[in-house]
Amino acid sequence: MNEGSSTWPQWLPLREELRSRTPYGAPQVDADARLNTNENPHPLPEEVSRSISESISSQLASLNRYPDRDALALREALASYVNEFIASAGGVRPANIWAANGSNEVLQTILLTFDGLVAGFSPSYSMHPLLAMGAGKRFETITLGEGFSLDMNSAITAIDSRKPSIFFLTTPNNPTGKSMTLAEIRKIVDAVARNGGITIIDEAYGEFSTVESAVDLLEETPSLIIVRTMSKAFAFAGARIGYAIAREEVISALQLVRLPYHLSSLTQLSGIAALSHAAKLLQGVEQIKSERDLLSRELIALGFEVVRSDANFILFGGFTNVSAIAGWSSDQLWRELLDRGVLIRDVGISGYLRVTIGLPDENRRFIRTLREIISK
Ligand SMILES: *Cc1c(COP(=O)(O)O)cnc(C)c1O
């Protein structure tokens, strides 16, 4: 059956809300420069891949056994990382951490654990509503204001009237790249909590941000779960490791629905080995940040409008400022770039496209191609 088809055979006892749907995913098409899924463009440093392979080979004979169900050694390594690099007060223990196959599995597990309505801002990460639907939950959106900024009063009013039990907040936000301040996050978390809900702070791009992590709020309030991933900053998307940081009771609750042995021994060992090189891997983040700032300036120089990004991608628009493409749709510009070997992302926001920061050569290729298109 064709993946793009939504005409499912009648004999399949599909859930009604799934009948009209097709599987989610960014197009995995070939291109010279693939700048569409916010991956880290740097290959793993040699010393890191060597550690991983040594660690895995020493354990291969034990693959006849199930993995550590509680992934304790990995959670210890994650707790040390969080205390050293993320939480300014420290104090995060392995009991405050749960790891899974990418933060998407963490998010799905949270949605399967808690009851009630789910809500979040729009535009934001498109997987949040999809994961909610998969878990059989309704998702209500609160639209961001002018320039994708947060209008705090209307957000609080919406939370008070809809009383979501799970509220998604992504910071830095995807696809805009904008961060929320800790003071703003605290207001949202408090509003959700006084209505009986819990806030999920998706910090997938936390390492690229100038704003502190919401981990520091855990001390004052129990009603939040910080979700992070090794996919982006750690250049580890292929290994699939994401984690939640929360109060111990919250982590225990997640164990009610998680699959037994969900995280393979190979994944656990890879994660531990990679985390032992955290400082080295974070150097790659610094390079991406400076490339991001350079690319922003180049886009602005070409006449585009750039949303100031705190992540490893840039949302840009303002096509009408650029005479050769004034009146073009996002899709039109996306295709012209792809025809010339550059794959970026049409995130479904009219008049905008998102580009992931790649290696310097890929970024220059993107700018050169864009310049070719607009000077035709
Ligand atoms: C990329 C991304 C994730 C990460 O997913 P993994 O499953 O950890 O690879 C989560 N949240 C947001 C907002 C993202 O952009």
The ligand as a MOL file (V3000), in Angstrom:
LIG
                    3D

  0  0  0     0  0            999 V3000
M  V30 BEGIN CTAB
M  V30 COUNTS 15 15 0 0 0
M  V30 BEGIN ATOM
M  V30 1 C 13.4350 17.0050 17.3290 0
M  V30 2 C 12.4480 17.2490 18.3990 0
M  V30 3 C 12.2010 16.2850 19.3660 0
M  V30 4 C 13.0490 15.0740 19.3580 0
M  V30 5 O 12.7410 13.9470 19.1790 0
M  V30 6 P 13.5810 12.6500 19.4930 0
M  V30 7 O 12.4920 11.6500 19.5420 0
M  V30 8 O 14.2700 12.8320 20.8080 0
M  V30 9 O 14.5430 12.4780 18.3700 0
M  V30 10 C 11.3370 16.5670 20.4130 0
M  V30 11 N 10.7310 17.7490 20.4970 0
M  V30 12 C 10.9470 18.7100 19.5830 0
M  V30 13 C 10.2980 20.0270 19.7360 0
M  V30 14 C 11.7910 18.4800 18.5020 0
M  V30 15 O 11.9690 19.4210 17.5770 0
M  V30 END ATOM
M  V30 BEGIN BOND
M  V30 1 1 1 2
M  V30 2 1 2 3
M  V30 3 2 2 14
M  V30 4 1 3 4
M  V30 5 2 3 10
M  V30 6 1 4 5
M  V30 7 1 5 6
M  V30 8 2 6 7
M  V30 9 1 6 8
M  V30 10 1 6 9
M  V30 11 1 10 11
M  V30 12 2 11 12
M  V30 13 1 12 13
M  V30 14 1 12 14
M  V30 15 1 14 15
M  V30 END BOND
M  V30 END CTAB
M  END
